[in-house]
Amino acid sequence: MTVELHVATALLHDFDTAHNPLPGREVARRPSPVNPAVTIVDLETADAPEGAALIDPIFRRTGLREVRITEIRWYDRDGYFIAPSIPLAA
């Protein structure tokens, strides 16, 4: 299943550093059609619940250049929260 992650274009460098812990693999990037300051990253992941269209990972900086995902929230195409937050190991 492919889900979207919306990233502030100015923060793509930080995102690229943190990308490794995200579930799945990146399959595409494109500018947001409604906000030029946002880049949409498409991720293909088997971990997404049924009907998920958007992923909202919560990052925590654990070192100078290290980040860890502490939680993932999933939303449907209309932006409704569809799955409980998935707490990950701290």
PyMOL Python script that loads the backbone (N, CA, C, O; Angstrom):
from pymol import cmd

cmd.read_pdbstr("""\
ATOM      1  N   MET A   1       0.846  -1.159   0.000  1.00  0.00           N
ATOM      2  CA  MET A   1       0.000   0.000   0.000  1.00  0.00           C
ATOM      3  C   MET A   1       0.903   1.238   0.000  1.00  0.00           C
ATOM      4  O   MET A   1       1.938   1.263   0.667  1.00  0.00           O
ATOM      5  N   THR A   2       0.503   2.246  -0.745  1.00  0.00           N
ATOM      6  CA  THR A   2       1.264   3.492  -0.809  1.00  0.00           C
ATOM      7  C   THR A   2       0.569   4.563   0.021  1.00  0.00           C
ATOM      8  O   THR A   2      -0.636   4.780  -0.106  1.00  0.00           O
ATOM      9  N   VAL A   3       1.344   5.229   0.874  1.00  0.00           N
ATOM     10  CA  VAL A   3       0.826   6.307   1.712  1.00  0.00           C
ATOM     11  C   VAL A   3       1.659   7.559   1.458  1.00  0.00           C
ATOM     12  O   VAL A   3       2.791   7.477   0.981  1.00  0.00           O
ATOM     13  N   GLU A   4       1.091   8.710   1.781  1.00  0.00           N
ATOM     14  CA  GLU A   4       1.778   9.996   1.586  1.00  0.00           C
ATOM     15  C   GLU A   4       2.308  10.523   2.911  1.00  0.00           C
ATOM     16  O   GLU A   4       1.677  10.387   3.959  1.00  0.00           O
ATOM     17  N   LEU A   5       3.478  11.122   2.829  1.00  0.00           N
ATOM     18  CA  LEU A   5       4.061  11.842   3.946  1.00  0.00           C
ATOM     19  C   LEU A   5       4.325  13.248   3.453  1.00  0.00           C
ATOM     20  O   LEU A   5       5.063  13.430   2.484  1.00  0.00           O
ATOM     21  N   HIS A   6       3.740  14.249   4.097  1.00  0.00           N
ATOM     22  CA  HIS A   6       3.930  15.641   3.704  1.00  0.00           C
ATOM     23  C   HIS A   6       5.071  16.227   4.523  1.00  0.00           C
ATOM     24  O   HIS A   6       5.029  16.220   5.754  1.00  0.00           O
ATOM     25  N   VAL A   7       6.100  16.738   3.829  1.00  0.00           N
ATOM     26  CA  VAL A   7       7.304  17.247   4.479  1.00  0.00           C
ATOM     27  C   VAL A   7       7.527  18.688   4.029  1.00  0.00           C
ATOM     28  O   VAL A   7       7.425  18.992   2.840  1.00  0.00           O
ATOM     29  N   ALA A   8       7.830  19.565   4.969  1.00  0.00           N
ATOM     30  CA  ALA A   8       8.197  20.936   4.607  1.00  0.00           C
ATOM     31  C   ALA A   8       9.458  20.862   3.744  1.00  0.00           C
ATOM     32  O   ALA A   8      10.465  20.279   4.148  1.00  0.00           O
ATOM     33  N   THR A   9       9.391  21.451   2.567  1.00  0.00           N
ATOM     34  CA  THR A   9      10.502  21.384   1.618  1.00  0.00           C
ATOM     35  C   THR A   9      11.803  21.863   2.257  1.00  0.00           C
ATOM     36  O   THR A   9      12.867  21.310   1.979  1.00  0.00           O
ATOM     37  N   ALA A  10      11.732  22.873   3.100  1.00  0.00           N
ATOM     38  CA  ALA A  10      12.930  23.398   3.754  1.00  0.00           C
ATOM     39  C   ALA A  10      13.557  22.367   4.698  1.00  0.00           C
ATOM     40  O   ALA A  10      14.732  22.485   5.045  1.00  0.00           O
ATOM     41  N   LEU A  11      12.785  21.360   5.113  1.00  0.00           N
ATOM     42  CA  LEU A  11      13.294  20.353   6.042  1.00  0.00           C
ATOM     43  C   LEU A  11      13.640  19.027   5.367  1.00  0.00           C
ATOM     44  O   LEU A  11      13.917  18.042   6.051  1.00  0.00           O
ATOM     45  N   LEU A  12      13.629  18.992   4.034  1.00  0.00           N
ATOM     46  CA  LEU A  12      13.926  17.734   3.343  1.00  0.00           C
ATOM     47  C   LEU A  12      15.302  17.194   3.698  1.00  0.00           C
ATOM     48  O   LEU A  12      15.484  15.979   3.777  1.00  0.00           O
ATOM     49  N   HIS A  13      16.265  18.066   3.912  1.00  0.00           N
ATOM     50  CA  HIS A  13      17.600  17.586   4.283  1.00  0.00           C
ATOM     51  C   HIS A  13      17.537  16.804   5.595  1.00  0.00           C
ATOM     52  O   HIS A  13      18.132  15.733   5.711  1.00  0.00           O
ATOM     53  N   ASP A  14      16.814  17.342   6.582  1.00  0.00           N
ATOM     54  CA  ASP A  14      16.648  16.625   7.846  1.00  0.00           C
ATOM     55  C   ASP A  14      15.854  15.338   7.640  1.00  0.00           C
ATOM     56  O   ASP A  14      16.152  14.315   8.256  1.00  0.00           O
ATOM     57  N   PHE A  15      14.854  15.390   6.781  1.00  0.00           N
ATOM     58  CA  PHE A  15      14.057  14.202   6.502  1.00  0.00           C
ATOM     59  C   PHE A  15      14.923  13.116   5.880  1.00  0.00           C
ATOM     60  O   PHE A  15      14.820  11.949   6.259  1.00  0.00           O
ATOM     61  N   ASP A  16      15.773  13.486   4.931  1.00  0.00           N
ATOM     62  CA  ASP A  16      16.632  12.495   4.288  1.00  0.00           C
ATOM     63  C   ASP A  16      17.545  11.813   5.301  1.00  0.00           C
ATOM     64  O   ASP A  16      17.831  10.622   5.177  1.00  0.00           O
ATOM     65  N   THR A  17      17.998  12.553   6.292  1.00  0.00           N
ATOM     66  CA  THR A  17      18.825  11.980   7.353  1.00  0.00           C
ATOM     67  C   THR A  17      18.012  11.001   8.194  1.00  0.00           C
ATOM     68  O   THR A  17      18.517   9.953   8.597  1.00  0.00           O
ATOM     69  N   ALA A  18      16.756  11.346   8.455  1.00  0.00           N
ATOM     70  CA  ALA A  18      15.902  10.543   9.334  1.00  0.00           C
ATOM     71  C   ALA A  18      15.139   9.452   8.606  1.00  0.00           C
ATOM     72  O   ALA A  18      14.497   8.629   9.259  1.00  0.00           O
ATOM     73  N   HIS A  19      15.182   9.411   7.310  1.00  0.00           N
ATOM     74  CA  HIS A  19      14.330   8.519   6.522  1.00  0.00           C
ATOM     75  C   HIS A  19      14.495   7.049   6.870  1.00  0.00           C
ATOM     76  O   HIS A  19      13.525   6.293   6.836  1.00  0.00           O
ATOM     77  N   ASN A  20      15.685   6.643   7.199  1.00  0.00           N
ATOM     78  CA  ASN A  20      15.957   5.237   7.430  1.00  0.00           C
ATOM     79  C   ASN A  20      14.977   4.548   8.370  1.00  0.00           C
ATOM     80  O   ASN A  20      14.601   3.412   8.085  1.00  0.00           O
ATOM     81  N   PRO A  21      14.535   5.157   9.476  1.00  0.00           N
ATOM     82  CA  PRO A  21      13.639   4.424  10.375  1.00  0.00           C
ATOM     83  C   PRO A  21      12.184   4.340   9.917  1.00  0.00           C
ATOM     84  O   PRO A  21      11.385   3.669  10.571  1.00  0.00           O
ATOM     85  N   LEU A  22      11.813   4.993   8.826  1.00  0.00           N
ATOM     86  CA  LEU A  22      10.421   4.938   8.373  1.00  0.00           C
ATOM     87  C   LEU A  22      10.086   3.560   7.816  1.00  0.00           C
ATOM     88  O   LEU A  22      10.937   2.907   7.211  1.00  0.00           O
ATOM     89  N   PRO A  23       8.833   3.114   8.020  1.00  0.00           N
ATOM     90  CA  PRO A  23       8.448   1.816   7.471  1.00  0.00           C
ATOM     91  C   PRO A  23       8.312   1.885   5.955  1.00  0.00           C
ATOM     92  O   PRO A  23       7.841   2.886   5.414  1.00  0.00           O
ATOM     93  N   GLY A  24       8.717   0.845   5.286  1.00  0.00           N
ATOM     94  CA  GLY A  24       8.569   0.777   3.830  1.00  0.00           C
ATOM     95  C   GLY A  24       9.703   1.456   3.094  1.00  0.00           C
ATOM     96  O   GLY A  24      10.781   1.692   3.641  1.00  0.00           O
ATOM     97  N   ARG A  25       9.424   1.767   1.818  1.00  0.00           N
ATOM     98  CA  ARG A  25      10.445   2.402   0.991  1.00  0.00           C
ATOM     99  C   ARG A  25       9.833   3.563   0.217  1.00  0.00           C
ATOM    100  O   ARG A  25       8.653   3.553  -0.135  1.00  0.00           O
ATOM    101  N   GLU A  26      10.668   4.555  -0.033  1.00  0.00           N
ATOM    102  CA  GLU A  26      10.223   5.725  -0.793  1.00  0.00           C
ATOM    103  C   GLU A  26      10.108   5.349  -2.266  1.00  0.00           C
ATOM    104  O   GLU A  26      11.021   4.746  -2.829  1.00  0.00           O
ATOM    105  N   VAL A  27       8.977   5.708  -2.893  1.00  0.00           N
ATOM    106  CA  VAL A  27       8.785   5.397  -4.308  1.00  0.00           C
ATOM    107  C   VAL A  27       8.676   6.643  -5.178  1.00  0.00           C
ATOM    108  O   VAL A  27       8.861   6.559  -6.392  1.00  0.00           O
ATOM    109  N   ALA A  28       8.377   7.807  -4.577  1.00  0.00           N
ATOM    110  CA  ALA A  28       8.263   9.030  -5.379  1.00  0.00           C
ATOM    111  C   ALA A  28       8.260  10.256  -4.483  1.00  0.00           C
ATOM    112  O   ALA A  28       7.965  10.191  -3.289  1.00  0.00           O
ATOM    113  N   ARG A  29       8.606  11.393  -5.116  1.00  0.00           N
ATOM    114  CA  ARG A  29       8.492  12.718  -4.474  1.00  0.00           C
ATOM    115  C   ARG A  29       7.885  13.662  -5.478  1.00  0.00           C
ATOM    116  O   ARG A  29       8.161  13.589  -6.675  1.00  0.00           O
ATOM    117  N   ARG A  30       7.036  14.570  -4.962  1.00  0.00           N
ATOM    118  CA  ARG A  30       6.442  15.573  -5.850  1.00  0.00           C
ATOM    119  C   ARG A  30       6.070  16.797  -5.029  1.00  0.00           C
ATOM    120  O   ARG A  30       5.823  16.688  -3.828  1.00  0.00           O
ATOM    121  N   PRO A  31       6.028  17.957  -5.665  1.00  0.00           N
ATOM    122  CA  PRO A  31       5.599  19.151  -4.939  1.00  0.00           C
ATOM    123  C   PRO A  31       4.103  19.077  -4.637  1.00  0.00           C
ATOM    124  O   PRO A  31       3.332  18.507  -5.409  1.00  0.00           O
ATOM    125  N   SER A  32       3.710  19.652  -3.523  1.00  0.00           N
ATOM    126  CA  SER A  32       2.297  19.712  -3.176  1.00  0.00           C
ATOM    127  C   SER A  32       1.579  20.621  -4.167  1.00  0.00           C
ATOM    128  O   SER A  32       2.079  21.699  -4.487  1.00  0.00           O
ATOM    129  N   PRO A  33       0.408  20.198  -4.660  1.00  0.00           N
ATOM    130  CA  PRO A  33      -0.335  21.053  -5.587  1.00  0.00           C
ATOM    131  C   PRO A  33      -0.985  22.257  -4.906  1.00  0.00           C
ATOM    132  O   PRO A  33      -1.401  23.195  -5.587  1.00  0.00           O
ATOM    133  N   VAL A  34      -1.080  22.248  -3.578  1.00  0.00           N
ATOM    134  CA  VAL A  34      -1.743  23.347  -2.872  1.00  0.00           C
ATOM    135  C   VAL A  34      -0.801  24.207  -2.033  1.00  0.00           C
ATOM    136  O   VAL A  34      -1.164  25.315  -1.639  1.00  0.00           O
ATOM    137  N   ASN A  35       0.394  23.711  -1.757  1.00  0.00           N
ATOM    138  CA  ASN A  35       1.334  24.469  -0.924  1.00  0.00           C
ATOM    139  C   ASN A  35       2.748  24.286  -1.472  1.00  0.00           C
ATOM    140  O   ASN A  35       3.322  23.206  -1.335  1.00  0.00           O
ATOM    141  N   PRO A  36       3.319  25.321  -2.090  1.00  0.00           N
ATOM    142  CA  PRO A  36       4.647  25.190  -2.691  1.00  0.00           C
ATOM    143  C   PRO A  36       5.764  24.961  -1.667  1.00  0.00           C
ATOM    144  O   PRO A  36       6.884  24.621  -2.047  1.00  0.00           O
ATOM    145  N   ALA A  37       5.473  25.142  -0.385  1.00  0.00           N
ATOM    146  CA  ALA A  37       6.483  24.935   0.650  1.00  0.00           C
ATOM    147  C   ALA A  37       6.501  23.498   1.166  1.00  0.00           C
ATOM    148  O   ALA A  37       7.229  23.182   2.108  1.00  0.00           O
ATOM    149  N   VAL A  38       5.690  22.619   0.541  1.00  0.00           N
ATOM    150  CA  VAL A  38       5.576  21.225   0.988  1.00  0.00           C
ATOM    151  C   VAL A  38       5.928  20.285  -0.161  1.00  0.00           C
ATOM    152  O   VAL A  38       5.554  20.507  -1.312  1.00  0.00           O
ATOM    153  N   THR A  39       6.659  19.230   0.189  1.00  0.00           N
ATOM    154  CA  THR A  39       6.948  18.145  -0.750  1.00  0.00           C
ATOM    155  C   THR A  39       6.215  16.904  -0.249  1.00  0.00           C
ATOM    156  O   THR A  39       6.242  16.599   0.944  1.00  0.00           O
ATOM    157  N   ILE A  40       5.563  16.191  -1.161  1.00  0.00           N
ATOM    158  CA  ILE A  40       4.855  14.967  -0.802  1.00  0.00           C
ATOM    159  C   ILE A  40       5.760  13.788  -1.146  1.00  0.00           C
ATOM    160  O   ILE A  40       6.216  13.641  -2.280  1.00  0.00           O
ATOM    161  N   VAL A  41       6.004  12.959  -0.147  1.00  0.00           N
ATOM    162  CA  VAL A  41       6.831  11.769  -0.316  1.00  0.00           C
ATOM    163  C   VAL A  41       5.900  10.562  -0.285  1.00  0.00           C
ATOM    164  O   VAL A  41       5.159  10.376   0.680  1.00  0.00           O
ATOM    165  N   ASP A  42       5.933   9.748  -1.325  1.00  0.00           N
ATOM    166  CA  ASP A  42       5.129   8.526  -1.368  1.00  0.00           C
ATOM    167  C   ASP A  42       5.957   7.377  -0.819  1.00  0.00           C
ATOM    168  O   ASP A  42       7.079   7.133  -1.261  1.00  0.00           O
ATOM    169  N   LEU A  43       5.381   6.674   0.156  1.00  0.00           N
ATOM    170  CA  LEU A  43       6.041   5.526   0.762  1.00  0.00           C
ATOM    171  C   LEU A  43       5.214   4.282   0.498  1.00  0.00           C
ATOM    172  O   LEU A  43       3.998   4.291   0.688  1.00  0.00           O
ATOM    173  N   GLU A  44       5.851   3.233   0.070  1.00  0.00           N
ATOM    174  CA  GLU A  44       5.182   1.947  -0.115  1.00  0.00           C
ATOM    175  C   GLU A  44       5.487   1.114   1.124  1.00  0.00           C
ATOM    176  O   GLU A  44       6.644   0.801   1.405  1.00  0.00           O
ATOM    177  N   THR A  45       4.436   0.758   1.861  1.00  0.00           N
ATOM    178  CA  THR A  45       4.638   0.037   3.115  1.00  0.00           C
ATOM    179  C   THR A  45       3.565  -1.020   3.332  1.00  0.00           C
ATOM    180  O   THR A  45       2.390  -0.798   3.041  1.00  0.00           O
ATOM    181  N   ALA A  46       3.974  -2.153   3.837  1.00  0.00           N
ATOM    182  CA  ALA A  46       3.029  -3.218   4.170  1.00  0.00           C
ATOM    183  C   ALA A  46       2.462  -3.020   5.574  1.00  0.00           C
ATOM    184  O   ALA A  46       1.508  -3.697   5.957  1.00  0.00           O
ATOM    185  N   ASP A  47       3.047  -2.089   6.349  1.00  0.00           N
ATOM    186  CA  ASP A  47       2.627  -1.858   7.723  1.00  0.00           C
ATOM    187  C   ASP A  47       1.381  -0.981   7.848  1.00  0.00           C
ATOM    188  O   ASP A  47       0.805  -0.882   8.931  1.00  0.00           O
ATOM    189  N   ALA A  48       0.963  -0.353   6.767  1.00  0.00           N
ATOM    190  CA  ALA A  48      -0.177   0.563   6.827  1.00  0.00           C
ATOM    191  C   ALA A  48      -1.478  -0.202   7.041  1.00  0.00           C
ATOM    192  O   ALA A  48      -1.687  -1.244   6.421  1.00  0.00           O
ATOM    193  N   PRO A  49      -2.360   0.302   7.914  1.00  0.00           N
ATOM    194  CA  PRO A  49      -3.660  -0.345   8.093  1.00  0.00           C
ATOM    195  C   PRO A  49      -4.557  -0.115   6.872  1.00  0.00           C
ATOM    196  O   PRO A  49      -4.311   0.783   6.067  1.00  0.00           O
ATOM    197  N   GLU A  50      -5.569  -0.919   6.753  1.00  0.00           N
ATOM    198  CA  GLU A  50      -6.525  -0.823   5.646  1.00  0.00           C
ATOM    199  C   GLU A  50      -7.092   0.584   5.536  1.00  0.00           C
ATOM    200  O   GLU A  50      -7.547   1.141   6.536  1.00  0.00           O
ATOM    201  N   GLY A  51      -7.074   1.166   4.354  1.00  0.00           N
ATOM    202  CA  GLY A  51      -7.635   2.486   4.114  1.00  0.00           C
ATOM    203  C   GLY A  51      -6.700   3.653   4.404  1.00  0.00           C
ATOM    204  O   GLY A  51      -7.076   4.809   4.207  1.00  0.00           O
ATOM    205  N   ALA A  52      -5.500   3.371   4.865  1.00  0.00           N
ATOM    206  CA  ALA A  52      -4.556   4.451   5.184  1.00  0.00           C
ATOM    207  C   ALA A  52      -4.072   5.145   3.914  1.00  0.00           C
ATOM    208  O   ALA A  52      -3.759   4.492   2.918  1.00  0.00           O
ATOM    209  N   ALA A  53      -4.015   6.459   3.960  1.00  0.00           N
ATOM    210  CA  ALA A  53      -3.513   7.241   2.831  1.00  0.00           C
ATOM    211  C   ALA A  53      -2.412   8.201   3.266  1.00  0.00           C
ATOM    212  O   ALA A  53      -1.578   8.608   2.457  1.00  0.00           O
ATOM    213  N   LEU A  54      -2.412   8.563   4.556  1.00  0.00           N
ATOM    214  CA  LEU A  54      -1.425   9.504   5.077  1.00  0.00           C
ATOM    215  C   LEU A  54      -0.750   8.916   6.305  1.00  0.00           C
ATOM    216  O   LEU A  54      -1.387   8.249   7.120  1.00  0.00           O
ATOM    217  N   ILE A  55       0.539   9.169   6.429  1.00  0.00           N
ATOM    218  CA  ILE A  55       1.311   8.708   7.575  1.00  0.00           C
ATOM    219  C   ILE A  55       1.836   9.938   8.313  1.00  0.00           C
ATOM    220  O   ILE A  55       2.259  10.916   7.697  1.00  0.00           O
ATOM    221  N   ASP A  56       1.801   9.869   9.630  1.00  0.00           N
ATOM    222  CA  ASP A  56       2.292  10.973  10.467  1.00  0.00           C
ATOM    223  C   ASP A  56       3.256  10.401  11.505  1.00  0.00           C
ATOM    224  O   ASP A  56       2.839  10.051  12.609  1.00  0.00           O
ATOM    225  N   PRO A  57       4.540  10.304  11.161  1.00  0.00           N
ATOM    226  CA  PRO A  57       5.500   9.804  12.141  1.00  0.00           C
ATOM    227  C   PRO A  57       5.899  10.903  13.120  1.00  0.00           C
ATOM    228  O   PRO A  57       6.023  12.066  12.738  1.00  0.00           O
ATOM    229  N   ILE A  58       6.097  10.537  14.363  1.00  0.00           N
ATOM    230  CA  ILE A  58       6.549  11.460  15.390  1.00  0.00           C
ATOM    231  C   ILE A  58       8.025  11.142  15.645  1.00  0.00           C
ATOM    232  O   ILE A  58       8.376  10.046  16.081  1.00  0.00           O
ATOM    233  N   PHE A  59       8.878  12.130  15.361  1.00  0.00           N
ATOM    234  CA  PHE A  59      10.319  11.935  15.503  1.00  0.00           C
ATOM    235  C   PHE A  59      10.814  12.504  16.824  1.00  0.00           C
ATOM    236  O   PHE A  59      10.246  13.459  17.355  1.00  0.00           O
ATOM    237  N   ARG A  60      11.871  11.912  17.344  1.00  0.00           N
ATOM    238  CA  ARG A  60      12.566  12.449  18.509  1.00  0.00           C
ATOM    239  C   ARG A  60      14.060  12.397  18.226  1.00  0.00           C
ATOM    240  O   ARG A  60      14.586  11.360  17.823  1.00  0.00           O
ATOM    241  N   ARG A  61      14.729  13.499  18.436  1.00  0.00           N
ATOM    242  CA  ARG A  61      16.181  13.537  18.223  1.00  0.00           C
ATOM    243  C   ARG A  61      16.847  12.802  19.375  1.00  0.00           C
ATOM    244  O   ARG A  61      16.580  13.092  20.541  1.00  0.00           O
ATOM    245  N   THR A  62      17.719  11.845  19.046  1.00  0.00           N
ATOM    246  CA  THR A  62      18.384  11.055  20.078  1.00  0.00           C
ATOM    247  C   THR A  62      19.880  11.342  20.143  1.00  0.00           C
ATOM    248  O   THR A  62      20.575  10.849  21.032  1.00  0.00           O
ATOM    249  N   GLY A  63      20.354  12.113  19.230  1.00  0.00           N
ATOM    250  CA  GLY A  63      21.774  12.466  19.211  1.00  0.00           C
ATOM    251  C   GLY A  63      21.960  13.641  18.280  1.00  0.00           C
ATOM    252  O   GLY A  63      20.989  14.227  17.801  1.00  0.00           O
ATOM    253  N   LEU A  64      23.191  13.979  18.029  1.00  0.00           N
ATOM    254  CA  LEU A  64      23.459  15.120  17.171  1.00  0.00           C
ATOM    255  C   LEU A  64      22.862  14.931  15.781  1.00  0.00           C
ATOM    256  O   LEU A  64      22.254  15.854  15.239  1.00  0.00           O
ATOM    257  N   ARG A  65      23.027  13.761  15.209  1.00  0.00           N
ATOM    258  CA  ARG A  65      22.502  13.506  13.862  1.00  0.00           C
ATOM    259  C   ARG A  65      21.585  12.300  13.815  1.00  0.00           C
ATOM    260  O   ARG A  65      21.276  11.792  12.737  1.00  0.00           O
ATOM    261  N   GLU A  66      21.159  11.850  14.953  1.00  0.00           N
ATOM    262  CA  GLU A  66      20.315  10.661  14.997  1.00  0.00           C
ATOM    263  C   GLU A  66      18.904  11.032  15.430  1.00  0.00           C
ATOM    264  O   GLU A  66      18.703  11.837  16.340  1.00  0.00           O
ATOM    265  N   VAL A  67      17.945  10.434  14.765  1.00  0.00           N
ATOM    266  CA  VAL A  67      16.549  10.595  15.162  1.00  0.00           C
ATOM    267  C   VAL A  67      15.918   9.223  15.256  1.00  0.00           C
ATOM    268  O   VAL A  67      16.372   8.261  14.638  1.00  0.00           O
ATOM    269  N   ARG A  68      14.863   9.157  16.042  1.00  0.00           N
ATOM    270  CA  ARG A  68      14.141   7.902  16.211  1.00  0.00           C
ATOM    271  C   ARG A  68      12.659   8.208  16.089  1.00  0.00           C
ATOM    272  O   ARG A  68      12.193   9.248  16.556  1.00  0.00           O
ATOM    273  N   ILE A  69      11.925   7.315  15.468  1.00  0.00           N
ATOM    274  CA  ILE A  69      10.470   7.461  15.397  1.00  0.00           C
ATOM    275  C   ILE A  69       9.903   6.867  16.676  1.00  0.00           C
ATOM    276  O   ILE A  69      10.143   5.702  16.992  1.00  0.00           O
ATOM    277  N   THR A  70       9.149   7.678  17.408  1.00  0.00           N
ATOM    278  CA  THR A  70       8.571   7.195  18.660  1.00  0.00           C
ATOM    279  C   THR A  70       7.119   6.761  18.506  1.00  0.00           C
ATOM    280  O   THR A  70       6.592   6.042  19.355  1.00  0.00           O
ATOM    281  N   GLU A  71       6.469   7.195  17.428  1.00  0.00           N
ATOM    282  CA  GLU A  71       5.050   6.893  17.245  1.00  0.00           C
ATOM    283  C   GLU A  71       4.694   7.104  15.780  1.00  0.00           C
ATOM    284  O   GLU A  71       5.288   7.946  15.107  1.00  0.00           O
ATOM    285  N   ILE A  72       3.717   6.331  15.281  1.00  0.00           N
ATOM    286  CA  ILE A  72       3.199   6.519  13.920  1.00  0.00           C
ATOM    287  C   ILE A  72       1.681   6.596  14.007  1.00  0.00           C
ATOM    288  O   ILE A  72       1.038   5.761  14.643  1.00  0.00           O
ATOM    289  N   ARG A  73       1.117   7.615  13.354  1.00  0.00           N
ATOM    290  CA  ARG A  73      -0.344   7.772  13.274  1.00  0.00           C
ATOM    291  C   ARG A  73      -0.739   7.641  11.811  1.00  0.00           C
ATOM    292  O   ARG A  73      -0.028   8.116  10.925  1.00  0.00           O
ATOM    293  N   TRP A  74      -1.861   7.004  11.564  1.00  0.00           N
ATOM    294  CA  TRP A  74      -2.336   6.760  10.197  1.00  0.00           C
ATOM    295  C   TRP A  74      -3.665   7.479   9.988  1.00  0.00           C
ATOM    296  O   TRP A  74      -4.507   7.503  10.886  1.00  0.00           O
ATOM    297  N   TYR A  75      -3.857   8.067   8.802  1.00  0.00           N
ATOM    298  CA  TYR A  75      -5.068   8.808   8.453  1.00  0.00           C
ATOM    299  C   TYR A  75      -5.576   8.349   7.093  1.00  0.00           C
ATOM    300  O   TYR A  75      -4.800   7.884   6.257  1.00  0.00           O
ATOM    301  N   ASP A  76      -6.887   8.482   6.874  1.00  0.00           N
ATOM    302  CA  ASP A  76      -7.441   8.144   5.557  1.00  0.00           C
ATOM    303  C   ASP A  76      -7.288   9.336   4.615  1.00  0.00           C
ATOM    304  O   ASP A  76      -6.742  10.368   5.004  1.00  0.00           O
ATOM    305  N   ARG A  77      -7.764   9.199   3.390  1.00  0.00           N
ATOM    306  CA  ARG A  77      -7.604  10.221   2.351  1.00  0.00           C
ATOM    307  C   ARG A  77      -8.214  11.563   2.751  1.00  0.00           C
ATOM    308  O   ARG A  77      -7.729  12.613   2.330  1.00  0.00           O
ATOM    309  N   ASP A  78      -9.273  11.537   3.560  1.00  0.00           N
ATOM    310  CA  ASP A  78      -9.932  12.767   3.999  1.00  0.00           C
ATOM    311  C   ASP A  78      -9.300  13.374   5.246  1.00  0.00           C
ATOM    312  O   ASP A  78      -9.744  14.422   5.715  1.00  0.00           O
ATOM    313  N   GLY A  79      -8.272  12.731   5.786  1.00  0.00           N
ATOM    314  CA  GLY A  79      -7.583  13.254   6.954  1.00  0.00           C
ATOM    315  C   GLY A  79      -8.130  12.781   8.285  1.00  0.00           C
ATOM    316  O   GLY A  79      -7.746  13.293   9.337  1.00  0.00           O
ATOM    317  N   TYR A  80      -9.040  11.792   8.244  1.00  0.00           N
ATOM    318  CA  TYR A  80      -9.579  11.253   9.488  1.00  0.00           C
ATOM    319  C   TYR A  80      -8.625  10.216  10.065  1.00  0.00           C
ATOM    320  O   TYR A  80      -8.106   9.356   9.353  1.00  0.00           O
ATOM    321  N   PHE A  81      -8.410  10.319  11.356  1.00  0.00           N
ATOM    322  CA  PHE A  81      -7.572   9.376  12.079  1.00  0.00           C
ATOM    323  C   PHE A  81      -8.225   8.003  12.013  1.00  0.00           C
ATOM    324  O   PHE A  81      -9.374   7.850  12.425  1.00  0.00           O
ATOM    325  N   ILE A  82      -7.509   6.995  11.499  1.00  0.00           N
ATOM    326  CA  ILE A  82      -8.143   5.683  11.328  1.00  0.00           C
ATOM    327  C   ILE A  82      -7.538   4.578  12.163  1.00  0.00           C
ATOM    328  O   ILE A  82      -8.141   3.514  12.306  1.00  0.00           O
ATOM    329  N   ALA A  83      -6.369   4.801  12.713  1.00  0.00           N
ATOM    330  CA  ALA A  83      -5.746   3.718  13.474  1.00  0.00           C
ATOM    331  C   ALA A  83      -5.136   4.283  14.737  1.00  0.00           C
ATOM    332  O   ALA A  83      -4.652   5.414  14.762  1.00  0.00           O
ATOM    333  N   PRO A  84      -5.165   3.476  15.787  1.00  0.00           N
ATOM    334  CA  PRO A  84      -4.518   3.944  17.017  1.00  0.00           C
ATOM    335  C   PRO A  84      -3.055   4.243  16.753  1.00  0.00           C
ATOM    336  O   PRO A  84      -2.421   3.633  15.892  1.00  0.00           O
ATOM    337  N   SER A  85      -2.542   5.178  17.500  1.00  0.00           N
ATOM    338  CA  SER A  85      -1.124   5.460  17.406  1.00  0.00           C
ATOM    339  C   SER A  85      -0.359   4.200  17.745  1.00  0.00           C
ATOM    340  O   SER A  85      -0.749   3.438  18.629  1.00  0.00           O
ATOM    341  N   ILE A  86       0.720   3.993  17.041  1.00  0.00           N
ATOM    342  CA  ILE A  86       1.533   2.822  17.277  1.00  0.00           C
ATOM    343  C   ILE A  86       2.796   3.277  17.993  1.00  0.00           C
ATOM    344  O   ILE A  86       3.721   3.770  17.347  1.00  0.00           O
ATOM    345  N   PRO A  87       2.856   3.121  19.323  1.00  0.00           N
ATOM    346  CA  PRO A  87       4.072   3.534  20.007  1.00  0.00           C
ATOM    347  C   PRO A  87       5.213   2.598  19.648  1.00  0.00           C
ATOM    348  O   PRO A  87       5.027   1.382  19.596  1.00  0.00           O
ATOM    349  N   LEU A  88       6.368   3.143  19.405  1.00  0.00           N
ATOM    350  CA  LEU A  88       7.535   2.349  19.064  1.00  0.00           C
ATOM    351  C   LEU A  88       8.538   2.434  20.206  1.00  0.00           C
ATOM    352  O   LEU A  88       8.427   3.283  21.090  1.00  0.00           O
ATOM    353  N   ALA A  89       9.495   1.558  20.169  1.00  0.00           N
ATOM    354  CA  ALA A  89      10.514   1.559  21.226  1.00  0.00           C
ATOM    355  C   ALA A  89      11.219   2.893  21.297  1.00  0.00           C
ATOM    356  O   ALA A  89      11.576   3.464  20.267  1.00  0.00           O
ATOM    357  N   ALA A  90      11.421   3.387  22.479  1.00  0.00           N
ATOM    358  CA  ALA A  90      12.086   4.690  22.664  1.00  0.00           C
ATOM    359  C   ALA A  90      13.579   4.577  22.538  1.00  0.00           C
ATOM    360  O   ALA A  90      14.286   5.576  22.666  1.00  0.00           O
TER     361      ALA A  90
END
""", "prot")
cmd.dss("prot")
cmd.show_as("cartoon", "prot")
cmd.util.cbc("prot")
cmd.orient("prot")
